[in-house]
Amino acid sequence: MRRTAKATGAARAGSEKEGGSRKPNRRPDASKPDRPAPFAALTQTELAPGLYLVATPIGNLRDITVRALEVLAAADLIACEDTRVTRKLLDHYGIATPLTPYHEHNAAEARPKLIARLADGAAIALVSDAGTPLVSDPGYKLVREAQAAGASVTALPGASAVLAALTLSGLPTDRFLFEGFLPAKEEARRARINELKRIPATLVLFETGPRVTAALADLAAELGPRQAAICRELTKLYEEVRRGDLGTLAREAAQADEPRGEIVIVVAPPDRHGGLAAVDLDALLRQALDRLSVKEAVAEIAAVTGEPRREVYQRALALAKERDHDR
C-alpha cells in the first residue's frame, strides 16, 4: 500500500499557462484545498506505510523542509502534541491531513491505537509542537513499540532549538550535553545542577519563563561565573540572545519582566585549565570505590570529570590501598 500527495490545482494551472500539458490521470483531491505558492510547486510524493518522524519549525513557519511538507501532505494521519499548533502550520501550507493528539497525558491510551493503524498499513507522521520530535516529548515510546511491531520508522531531520541555541551561543560546540528541563523545585534543581557540575561539556537546558530567574540563580550559585547564553524567540521576529557570566545573567533576569515562551540556556563547560582539585577527585573516587571495583570507579570518574584516565587510576590505587590498610 502506498500513499500519494496529489498535485494541486494551483500547480496544474501554472503548468498550463506555461504551455505544459495536464496529465489526464491526475485528478483534483477535493479533501485538500489549493496550497499556497510555497507548496504548490512540490512534486507528487508516494509514501510507503510506516511511522515518519517529522521535524517542524521552532518559530518561523518557513523553516521546514520540502520533504517534510510532502510527507505531511501524503500521510494518512498526523500525530501531534497540540492539534491547534500543528493545524496552524498545516493551514499555512494548505495541508488537510487529519490530526490526532499524542502527548504525555494521553500517550498510554493513544499509542496502541497508532500501533494498530501502522499494522493496518497506514502512513503516520509524528510531529511535536516545535522542532524535532522525541526531544523532550514522549515520542520515543511510540518509536520503540513501532519498531518492535515490525513497522518502518523514518526520520526527517530539520529544525532544532537545541542546535540553534548551541550554535548562536558562542560557546564550545565540540562536546555538549542536552539536559532538557531542570526540576521545578529548588532543592531538587540544585542537586541536579551539582551533578552536572563536573561534566566536561557545554550544557544545553530548556526552561520556562516563570522559572528562568530561579534557574539562573541556582546555576550561578552551583556553577560559579561560567559564561552562558540565554536564547529566546529563536527564528522569530524578536529573537534575542543574551550572553554573559551566569551571575550577571541571573541579576539581569531578576530585574526584568518575566519572559514569554520557552527559553534555551547554554552554559560553558567547566574550566579544565588548572585540572580538578585533588581533594575533589579524592572525594569522588572514595564515593565510587564504596560501590565499584577500582577499574569501574576509574572509568566512571574519568568520564564524569574529564581528567586523564591514567592519573585517575593512579589516585584510585592509592586510595584503595589506604582503605584496605585502615581495615
C-alpha positions as CSV (number, residue, x, y, z in Angstrom):
1,M,0.0,0.0,0.0
2,R,1.4,3.4,-0.9
3,R,0.1,6.9,-0.2
4,T,0.3,9.8,-2.7
5,A,0.3,13.5,-2.2
6,K,-1.9,14.8,-5.0
7,A,-0.8,17.6,-7.3
8,T,-2.8,20.8,-6.6
9,G,-5.0,22.9,-8.9
10,A,-2.6,25.8,-8.4
11,A,0.4,23.8,-9.7
12,R,-1.6,22.4,-12.7
13,A,-2.9,25.9,-13.6
14,G,0.7,27.2,-13.5
15,S,2.0,24.5,-15.8
16,E,-0.9,25.0,-18.3
17,K,-0.2,28.8,-18.5
18,E,3.4,28.0,-19.4
19,G,2.3,25.7,-22.2
20,G,2.7,22.4,-20.2
21,S,0.1,19.6,-20.8
22,R,-2.0,18.3,-18.0
23,K,-1.7,14.6,-17.3
24,P,-5.2,13.1,-17.7
25,N,-4.8,10.6,-14.8
26,R,-4.2,13.4,-12.2
27,R,-7.5,14.5,-10.6
28,P,-8.1,17.2,-8.0
29,D,-8.4,16.0,-4.5
30,A,-11.4,17.7,-3.0
31,S,-10.3,16.9,0.5
32,K,-7.2,19.1,0.2
33,P,-7.6,22.7,-0.7
34,D,-5.3,24.5,-3.1
35,R,-2.0,25.1,-1.4
36,P,-0.2,28.5,-1.3
37,A,2.8,29.2,-3.5
38,P,5.5,27.7,-1.2
39,F,3.9,24.3,-1.5
40,A,2.1,24.4,-4.9
41,A,5.2,23.5,-6.9
42,L,6.2,20.4,-4.9
43,T,6.3,17.2,-6.9
44,Q,3.9,14.2,-6.4
45,T,5.1,12.1,-3.5
46,E,4.4,8.4,-2.9
47,L,4.5,7.5,0.8
48,A,5.1,3.9,2.0
49,P,3.4,2.6,5.1
50,G,5.2,3.4,8.4
51,L,6.0,5.9,11.0
52,Y,7.6,9.2,9.9
53,L,9.3,11.5,12.5
54,V,9.0,14.9,11.0
55,A,10.8,18.0,12.3
56,T,8.7,21.2,12.3
57,P,9.6,24.9,12.6
58,I,10.6,26.2,16.1
59,G,9.1,29.6,15.3
60,N,9.4,30.8,11.7
61,L,7.0,28.7,9.6
62,R,9.3,28.8,6.6
63,D,11.9,26.7,8.4
64,I,10.6,23.4,7.2
65,T,12.0,21.1,4.5
66,V,10.3,20.3,1.2
67,R,10.5,16.6,2.1
68,A,8.7,17.3,5.4
69,L,5.8,19.1,3.7
70,E,5.5,16.3,1.2
71,V,5.2,13.7,3.9
72,L,2.7,15.7,6.0
73,A,0.5,16.1,2.9
74,A,0.7,12.4,1.9
75,A,0.3,10.8,5.3
76,D,-2.9,9.2,6.4
77,L,-2.7,10.7,9.8
78,I,-0.5,13.2,11.8
79,A,0.1,12.5,15.5
80,C,0.9,15.8,17.3
81,E,1.2,17.3,20.7
82,D,-1.4,20.1,20.3
83,T,-3.7,19.9,17.3
84,R,-4.2,23.7,17.4
85,V,-0.5,24.4,17.0
86,T,0.0,21.8,14.2
87,R,-3.2,23.0,12.4
88,K,-1.7,26.5,12.1
89,L,1.3,25.0,10.3
90,L,-0.8,22.8,8.0
91,D,-3.2,25.7,7.2
92,H,-0.2,27.8,6.2
93,Y,0.7,25.3,3.5
94,G,-2.8,24.2,2.6
95,I,-2.5,20.7,4.0
96,A,-5.6,18.9,5.2
97,T,-4.3,15.7,6.6
98,P,-6.3,14.5,9.7
99,L,-4.7,15.2,13.1
100,T,-4.8,13.1,16.3
101,P,-3.4,14.3,19.7
102,Y,-0.4,12.4,21.1
103,H,1.2,13.8,24.2
104,E,2.4,12.9,27.7
105,H,-1.1,12.9,29.1
106,N,-2.8,10.6,26.6
107,A,0.2,8.6,25.3
108,A,-0.6,5.4,27.1
109,E,-4.1,5.3,25.6
110,A,-3.3,6.7,22.2
111,R,-0.2,4.6,21.5
112,P,-1.9,1.2,21.0
113,K,-4.3,2.8,18.5
114,L,-1.5,4.3,16.5
115,I,0.4,0.9,16.5
116,A,-2.8,-0.8,15.2
117,R,-3.1,1.8,12.4
118,L,0.5,1.1,11.4
119,A,-0.2,-2.7,11.4
120,D,-3.1,-2.0,9.0
121,G,-0.6,-0.3,6.6
122,A,-1.1,3.3,7.4
123,A,1.5,6.0,6.9
124,I,1.6,8.1,10.1
125,A,3.6,11.3,10.7
126,L,4.7,12.2,14.2
127,V,5.4,15.8,15.0
128,S,6.0,17.9,18.1
129,D,4.7,21.5,18.6
130,A,8.1,22.8,17.6
131,G,11.4,21.3,16.4
132,T,12.4,17.6,16.2
133,P,10.0,15.0,17.8
134,L,11.3,12.8,20.6
135,V,13.3,15.7,22.1
136,S,11.6,16.4,25.4
137,D,8.4,14.6,24.4
138,P,7.0,11.0,24.8
139,G,7.6,10.0,21.2
140,Y,10.4,7.5,21.9
141,K,8.0,5.0,23.4
142,L,5.9,5.1,20.2
143,V,9.0,4.6,18.1
144,R,10.2,1.7,20.3
145,E,6.8,-0.1,20.0
146,A,6.5,0.6,16.3
147,Q,9.9,-0.9,15.7
148,A,9.0,-3.9,17.9
149,A,5.9,-4.4,15.9
150,G,7.9,-4.5,12.6
151,A,6.8,-1.1,11.3
152,S,9.1,1.0,9.2
153,V,10.4,4.1,11.1
154,T,11.8,7.0,9.1
155,A,13.4,10.3,10.5
156,L,13.1,13.6,8.6
157,P,15.6,15.9,10.2
158,G,15.1,19.6,10.4
159,A,14.7,22.5,12.9
160,S,16.0,22.0,16.5
161,A,16.0,24.6,19.2
162,V,18.9,22.8,20.9
163,L,21.3,23.1,17.9
164,A,20.1,26.6,17.0
165,A,20.8,27.9,20.5
166,L,24.1,26.0,20.8
167,T,25.4,27.5,17.5
168,L,24.3,31.0,18.5
169,S,25.7,30.9,22.0
170,G,29.4,31.4,21.0
171,L,30.3,28.6,23.4
172,P,32.2,25.4,22.6
173,T,30.2,23.1,20.3
174,D,32.6,20.1,20.0
175,R,31.0,18.4,23.0
176,F,27.7,19.2,24.6
177,L,25.0,17.6,26.9
178,F,21.3,18.3,26.4
179,E,19.7,18.2,29.8
180,G,16.2,19.3,29.0
181,F,14.2,20.9,31.8
182,L,15.7,21.1,35.3
183,P,13.5,20.1,38.2
184,A,10.9,22.7,39.2
185,K,11.6,22.6,43.0
186,E,14.7,24.4,44.2
187,E,16.3,21.6,46.3
188,A,16.0,19.0,43.5
189,R,17.1,21.6,40.9
190,R,20.3,22.5,42.9
191,A,21.0,18.8,43.4
192,R,20.8,18.1,39.7
193,I,22.9,21.1,38.8
194,N,25.6,19.9,41.3
195,E,25.5,16.5,39.5
196,L,26.1,18.3,36.2
197,K,28.9,20.5,37.6
198,R,31.8,18.4,36.6
199,I,30.6,17.2,33.2
200,P,33.3,18.4,30.7
201,A,30.9,19.6,28.1
202,T,28.7,22.6,27.2
203,L,25.3,22.3,28.8
204,V,22.0,23.0,27.0
205,L,18.9,23.3,29.0
206,F,15.2,24.2,28.4
207,E,13.4,26.5,30.8
208,T,10.1,28.3,31.1
209,G,9.5,32.0,31.5
210,P,8.2,31.7,35.1
211,R,11.1,29.6,36.2
212,V,14.0,31.1,34.3
213,T,15.1,33.6,37.0
214,A,15.2,30.9,39.8
215,A,17.0,28.5,37.5
216,L,19.7,31.1,36.6
217,A,20.2,32.0,40.2
218,D,20.7,28.3,41.1
219,L,23.0,27.8,38.1
220,A,25.1,30.8,39.2
221,A,25.3,29.5,42.8
222,E,26.3,26.0,41.9
223,L,28.5,26.5,38.8
224,G,30.1,29.9,39.5
225,P,30.9,32.6,37.0
226,R,30.7,30.4,33.9
227,Q,29.9,32.0,30.6
228,A,26.4,31.4,29.3
229,A,23.8,32.4,26.8
230,I,20.0,32.8,27.1
231,C,18.2,32.3,23.9
232,R,14.5,33.1,23.4
233,E,12.1,33.6,20.5
234,L,14.5,31.7,18.2
235,T,13.9,32.2,14.5
236,K,11.1,34.7,15.2
237,L,10.9,38.5,14.6
238,Y,12.1,39.4,18.2
239,E,14.8,36.7,18.5
240,E,17.0,37.5,21.5
241,V,20.3,36.0,22.6
242,R,21.9,37.4,25.8
243,R,25.4,36.5,26.7
244,G,27.5,36.9,29.9
245,D,28.5,35.1,33.0
246,L,25.8,33.3,35.0
247,G,25.8,35.7,37.9
248,T,25.3,38.7,35.7
249,L,22.6,37.0,33.7
250,A,20.8,35.9,36.9
251,R,20.8,39.5,38.2
252,E,19.5,40.9,34.9
253,A,16.7,38.3,34.8
254,A,15.7,39.2,38.4
255,Q,15.3,42.8,37.4
256,A,13.5,42.2,34.1
257,D,9.9,41.4,33.3
258,E,9.0,37.7,33.1
259,P,9.8,36.5,29.5
260,R,7.2,34.6,27.5
261,G,7.5,31.2,26.0
262,E,10.2,28.6,26.4
263,I,13.9,29.5,26.7
264,V,17.1,27.7,25.9
265,I,20.0,28.2,28.3
266,V,23.5,27.3,27.2
267,V,26.3,27.1,29.8
268,A,30.0,26.8,29.1
269,P,31.9,23.7,30.3
270,P,34.0,23.8,33.4
271,D,37.4,25.4,33.1
272,R,39.8,22.5,32.9
273,H,43.0,24.6,32.7
274,G,44.0,24.0,36.3
275,G,42.7,20.5,36.5
276,L,40.3,19.2,39.2
277,A,41.4,19.9,42.7
278,A,43.0,16.8,44.3
279,V,40.6,16.9,47.2
280,D,37.6,16.9,44.9
281,L,39.0,14.0,42.9
282,D,39.6,12.0,46.0
283,A,36.1,12.6,47.3
284,L,34.6,11.4,44.1
285,L,36.8,8.4,43.9
286,R,36.1,7.4,47.5
287,Q,32.4,7.5,46.8
288,A,32.8,5.4,43.7
289,L,35.1,2.9,45.4
290,D,32.5,2.3,48.0
291,R,30.3,0.7,45.4
292,L,32.5,-0.3,42.5
293,S,35.7,-2.0,41.7
294,V,38.8,0.1,41.0
295,K,38.5,-0.4,37.3
296,E,34.9,0.5,37.3
297,A,35.4,3.5,39.6
298,V,38.2,4.9,37.4
299,A,36.1,4.5,34.2
300,E,33.2,6.4,35.8
301,I,35.1,9.2,37.4
302,A,37.3,9.8,34.3
303,A,34.2,10.0,32.2
304,V,32.5,12.4,34.5
305,T,35.4,14.7,35.3
306,G,37.3,14.6,32.0
307,E,40.5,14.0,34.0
308,P,43.2,11.8,32.3
309,R,42.4,8.2,33.0
310,R,46.0,7.3,33.9
311,E,46.0,10.0,36.7
312,V,42.6,8.9,38.0
313,Y,43.8,5.3,38.0
314,Q,47.0,6.1,40.0
315,R,45.0,8.0,42.6
316,A,42.4,5.3,42.8
317,L,45.0,2.7,43.5
318,A,46.5,4.8,46.3
319,L,43.1,5.4,47.9
320,A,42.2,1.7,47.6
321,K,45.4,0.8,49.4
322,E,44.7,3.3,52.2
323,R,41.2,1.9,52.6
324,D,42.5,-1.7,52.8
325,H,45.2,-0.7,55.3
326,D,42.6,1.0,57.5
327,R,40.6,-2.2,57.6
